[in-house]
Amino acid sequence: MRSILILAALCVLVACTRPDAAPAATTPARAADAFPTPDRPVAEIVSSEWSSGPDRDAANESGQLIKGLGIGPGMAVADIGAGSGYHTLRLSPAVGPKGRVYAQDIVAHYISGLKREAARRGIDNVELVVGTADDPKLPVGVLDRAVLVHMYHEIGNPYALLHRLIPSMKPGGRVGVIDLDRLTQNHGTPPALLKCEFEAVGYRQVDFIILAGGGGYLAVFEPPALKDRPRPGDIVPCSATN
C-alpha cells in the first residue's frame, strides 16, 4: 500500500512538471513604481509654434490665460512646453521683476532661441529648463502656476509628467491647460479625457473656460498635496473611447 501511495505521488509530481503542460493563466502586474502609458494616441511634436503670433495676439490668448489663472506680480509660473517662448515673453511682464517664469521644454534648441530673444529684450526674470518627456525637471516647491498651452496631446507619458510636477507646486497652486476639443492625434484633447487623466493622478478640476477667438478652452486644475499623490502603480489609465 505504501508503494502505491509513493507511486501516485510521483505521478502527480511528473504531471506538474511536464514540459508540455499548459502554464497557468496570469495577468501581468505593473510594478509599484511603473507609470501606465496613455490609452490613446500621442501627437507628434511638429513645431515650436502652435500658430502665428498675430493670430494669437488677435485672440488675446495670453491675456485670457493670465486672467483665467489669476497670474499676477510676484508669482512663479512654469511655461511647460514653452517652445519659441510666445507665452513666456508675455508672462514675464505679468509676474513683474519680483516674479519668475520657468520656460521649460524638452527640445533644447527651442529654448536656446528664447534665451537669445529674452536677452535682446532685456528680460531677466526668465529661467530656462530642459526637461524630459516624462519629467518637467522643475525646482521643488516654487510654482504658483504652471501652464501647458496647445501641447498636452504631445506628452508621451502624461501620468508620469503630472505626477512629477506635483512636488514643484506650492500649496494653492494651479495648473492650466489650453487645448482644442478634438482627438489627440489631431493635436487637441477632448475635455473629458483631459479631466480623467488629471484626476487619475489626484488633481481636481476647479474651472473650465471656453476661450474667445476660437482658441479652444482653458481647463484649470488644483494639484493634490504631496502626501496624497498616488503611487505610480496605483494610477489607472483613462480610455480615449470613454
Steps between C-alpha positions, in 0.01 A plus 500: 500500500787740588662428162177586318472835683861589416441411133187719490688792652775464241243499219349824630847658520584395145167631371562839664846530343436364150664727239184501290268584791300819440609782738242653726346819364638814663434872466822699474524734796636853468781574743419741783744755358387466136276760339228392256524605138211707362224296339477739206716629213776749578537778244833569333698806605477687174611853580610740771205723407130413512394780265614841391559775753252741339222239519565441867533870569165565332339231717676639812597146592760606758266757651229239544752256648633756747151607606360146519783385727519820704868550417643815655812678628743299709377159385715214375356345184622204293434510127523127426570434134600864455627448146601829343376683810182667380336480843822527701570842353148613597499337843823680589346849536190350666704361792726806511857541624432313825342207317653216303412315180647154448506438125511121470528280193644164405651639178809694604541706185148643534576663831855592399338729244275633776808576711638720224166679457464561875851647508421722201194635683684544829280247681665363815217319680495197268681175582543230236446133591561199276273216610422153372186345354395364840653753742483880477818527715369809678625615843315373806240709684526822298206515257180698546383408150595265219365529146491249214382671182407304187746222586336264751409258217873471416603372846611139467426409861263753655455300821873507575536867412200609708616284791848656492360851467322482837812552718574824312161656586438719803189444715210667321678478165315448173578326172337635185466317168400669175407259223250439224201269539601234251675163494857483627634374167353816347688724743232557759364334815132427571419679829356186663819306424717781635299513823520122538879490455557781749264342753680166463807670651300667779433844349159669528349712223399840640412697187428459130489799265418512129748743349390785279639513148474128424810406698342202676460478875685563824466224761630581849606236753601497864783253571479266800716541805823307465392253770183424302677434172415146381769239453589455131382139508158605632426740213229364271530628140199662336358376173459738207185305404319574827 
